[in-house]
Amino acid sequence: MGKLELLPQYQVLVLGAGNILRSDDGVGSMVISLLRDTKKWPESICILEVGTAMFYYLHEISCSRCVIIIDAVRAGGRPGSVYHFENWEDVSSIYERMDSHGLLPADIIEWSRALTGLPVELIVFGVEPANLDFGSQISSPVMLAVPALVSEVIMEIDRILEKG
């Protein structure tokens, strides 16, 4: 059985991942809310809060040319450090070390690519967490990083749209 041949429904799919009940792991959700409030996005851009249930969005992922994931990422930097990963090995490595998402996002992307060949581009914007304990408060270092993260994601979406 071959891959389904689909035209991308979305040029860019932005996913806010993480657990809002685990302090800084809720940063993806916060950034998604801010992106939605920032401006009116064209129909070719889909912005979703997926929490820890990314698997349930496999259809949207497999219909998107580019997927951007926003998440808390432990990569060894200072809390509040903002990361931008595009290299598949880096993305896979990040999510191998994480255990709060159930199914690994890298595996879901692989399944999607096996089904449809999409997404052709994957980008992860991460923020180094200070606290992943139970609670709904995002730490000060992560809160201070949020405006820069929102700006970087908007610039990346604009770059993708310009590239066509």
HELIX and SHEET records of a PDB file:
HELIX    1   1 SER A   23  GLY A   26  5                                   4    
HELIX    2   2 VAL A   27  THR A   38  1                                  12    
HELIX    3   3 MET A   54  TYR A   57  5                                   4    
HELIX    4   4 LEU A   58  ILE A   61  1                                   4    
HELIX    5   5 TRP A   88  GLU A   96  1                                   9    
HELIX    6   6 PRO A  105  THR A  116  1                                  12    
HELIX    7   7 SER A  140  LYS A  163  1                                  24    
SHEET    1   A 5 ILE A  45  GLY A  51  0                                        
SHEET    2   A 5 TYR A  10  ALA A  17  1                                        
SHEET    3   A 5 SER A  64  ALA A  72  1                                        
SHEET    4   A 5 GLU A 121  VAL A 127  1                                        
SHEET    5   A 5 VAL A  82  PHE A  85 -1                                        
END                                                                             
